[in-house]
Each structure stands twice: as C-alpha cells, then as structure tokens.
C-alpha cells in the first residue's frame, strides 16, 4: 500500500517535473524513488514535496525538486559514470544521482553538514555515494577524472579546476553569475575546449572557496 509520502512524491514527479518538461525517464524514476522528506529538517517534512527550496541550516538550502531534476537531466548520467557532486548539503542531489551513476563523490565544505549527510546516506542505503569534506570549488582531484560534475552553488564563472577534472566528453552543470543574475549553465569538455550553453535563470547560494568567492569574515566552515 502506498504511503502518504510516496503519494506526494508521485504527484511531485507528475506535476512539478514531467508537466514542466523533464523528459528523461531515468531522471523521473530516480526523483520518484528518493524520499525527499528524509533530507529536510523534521519540522519541514510536510513541505518536502513542494516545488521550492528549503533551509537546511548553516545558511544552506536544499534546491527545489524541479531544479534538481533539470540539472541532473542536463548531465546525461550513464550507468557506469563517476560523478562529482559539489555542495553536498543534506545529500539529496547526491542520492538522486546515485540512482543513475556507478559512483558519486560528494564534496561539502561545512564539516557538520558533511558528517550529517554521510550518516543519512549510509542509513538510507546509498552505498555508492562517498561524502568528503573540503573545498569543492576546486573539485576533488583524488578521484578524477569525472564523467559528470554537478555544482549546487553559484560562482563568478566555472572554476578551471573543475573543467580540468572532467574526462574527455565529460559534462558539467552549475549556476554562474550573469549580467542580469544567476544562470544555470551546462558544458562539455572536448579536448582543450569547454563548450557551454545556458539552461535557465536560477537562484543559488554563493560558491565559496578558492574557485569561487572568498568566505565572509568569521566563517567557521571548512
């Protein structure tokens, strides 16, 4: 028998994703499998399947379901792919991508969030996700090259370190600052070139670190 959460998840997939243009059936299936209520604070569980971002602490958010699906669809993740997820947050996007990829390495710069996400993903059985704590704005070279890179924070541009860690033909999706605001871009590495295109206007927290913006004074994350 379907649970109330399962019913709300199914409605989310139909109403907020498929009806708005998400076509990749593997992405829709992954979004329909991951229990988003497990990745938000307990007092926000009732809002887990609303199509909007939710605060998760430390000034960070879990992105709205549509934006997660849009970014993941643009990555064209294959079953044998190694994915780099920059900005673990609560671990939701990593969990979604883990349903599509062979392995996901997820980097979070805030130790408390990284530890909580690792425990959560382990408890829920997402065994092909590795959470590491570090400056994700410069990637995670230890496991490179990656077939796909997903960045969940907006930078002034695409950090060269992330492009360098892409395999030949590797894809990257991230929000960057444009002339009129943030825009989600996707790109493909082809030898020494990085071909990019704009996907949609978005609003994300800033990408902090050596490949993004300087952390504010008093920052006590990584």
N, C-alpha and C positions, 0 to 999 in steps of 0.2 A: 504494500500500500504506500502511495506517495506521501511523503512528509510535507508539512506546510512550507518548509524551506525549499524542498525540491520543486514544489508547485510554483513558488515565487521565482525560482531560478529559471524554470522553463518559460515563464511569462517574460522574464528579463531577456532571454535569448530571442524570443519571438518578437517582442515589442521594441526593445531598445537596440538590438543588434541586427537581426535579419531584416526587419522593416526599414532600417536606416541604411541598408546597403552592404552589410557584411555578408559575403557570399561563400567564403571558404568553409566547407562543411566540417573540416577537421578543426578549425578555429571555433566554430559554433558548438561543436561537440565538446571541446575542451572547456569552453566557458560554461557549458551546461553541466559539467562534472565537478568542477571545483567549488566547494562550499564557501562562498564569499563571507558568510556570517562568521566563519572561523578566523577571518583575517581582519576583523574590525573590533574596536572595543566593545565589551559586552553590552554597554548601555546604548550602543548604536546598532545592535543586531537587527532591530526592526527596520532599519534604513539600509541594510546591506545590499538590497537589490534595486534600490532607487538608482536612477542613472545620474549620479553625481559623485564628486569626490567626498571623502570623509576624513576628518582629522584622526591621526593615529598617535599623536604625541611628538614631542621634540620639534614642533613646527612643521611636521611632515604630514603628507596625506596619502591615502590610497586612491588611485585615479578612478574616474568614473568608468564603469564597465565598457561603454562604447569606445572610449579612447584606448583602453587596454586591447580590445579586440581589433581596433583599427591598426594599432601599431604592430600587433602580432601578425595580423594578416599580411601587412606590408613586408614583413621579414621573410615570408615564404619558407618557414622552417621545415626541414626534412627530417625523416625519422632517424637518420644517422648523424644529424648535426650536433656540433658543440656550440652552445650559446653562452654569451657573456651578458649578464643582466646587471646594469649599473644603477644602483639605488634600490636595494632590496626592500626597504620599508618593512611592511608586515609580511612580505613574501608572496603576496597574491599573484603578481605577474609571473614570478618565477614558477609558481605552482602551475599556472596555465601553460606556460611554455614547456614545462616538464612533460606534459601530456603529448607534446608534438616532437620533442627532440630526444636525442640519446642521452645528453647530459647538459645541465645548466650550472654555470658558475656565477653566483650572485654576490656582488660586492656592495657592502654597506659601510659608510664611514662612521656611523654612530654606534659605538660598542653595545649599548643597551638594546638598540633595535636589532642589530645583527644577532645577538645572543637569543633574543626572544623569537626572531624569525627562524633561526636554526632549530630551536626546540619545537616550535609549532609545525614546521615542515616535517621534522622527524616523527612527531606524534601522529601526524596525518598520513604518514607513509610515502612521502615524496622523496624516495631514496636516491633519485638521480639528480638531486639538487645539492650543491655544495655552497654553503654560505661562508664568506670570508670577510674580515673587517679590514678596510683600507681605503685609500683614495681612489675611488672608482673613476674619477675624471681622467686618470691616466691608465685606466684599464687594469688588467691582471695578467702581466706578461708570462707568469709561471705556467699558465695553461694554454697560451696562444700557440697557433693561430685559431681564430674562431670563425665558424661559418656564418654566424649572425651575432650582432650586438644590439641590445635594446637599452636605451638610456632614458631614465624616468625623471630627469631634471633638466632644466633649460640652461644652456651655456651660450656664451657670446658667439660661438661657432662650433664646428666639430673638432674636438681635440685631435691633433695629428697622431698622438699615441694610440688612439682607438682605431684610426684608419690603418696604422702600421700593424696592428694586431689582427686585422682581418685576413682571412685566406683569400687567394685569388678567386674572384666571383663572390666573395662574402658580402653580406648585406648589413646595413646599419640603419636604425631608425632612432631619431632623437629630436627633441624640441630645441630650437635655437632662436635667438633674438633677431627679429627682422625690423625693417624701417617703421612698421606700424604695430609691432607687438610680436609675440611669440608665434612661431610656425613649426609644425611637425614636418620634418623632412625625412626622406629615405634616400639611401645611396648604395651604390655597388662599387666595390673595388675591382678595377680592371687593370692589372699590372701596376703602373705608377699613377694611374688616374683614378679619381673618385667621382663617379657620375651621380648627381643628386637631383631630386625633384621635390617640390613642395606638396604636402598632402592636405593639411588643414590648419586653420588657426586654432591655437590651444593656449592653455594657461597652466604652467607647472611651477614648482618651487625652483629656486636657482641651483645650478650645478656648482657646488663648492669644491675647491681643490686646485691643484697645480694646473689642471687642464681647463679650469672654469673660472669662477670668481673667487677672490680672496675671502676666507671666512671672516665674519664680523668680529670685532674686539670682544674678548671674553668667551668666545666659542669653546665649548668643552666637549665637542665631539672628537672624532679622530684627528 
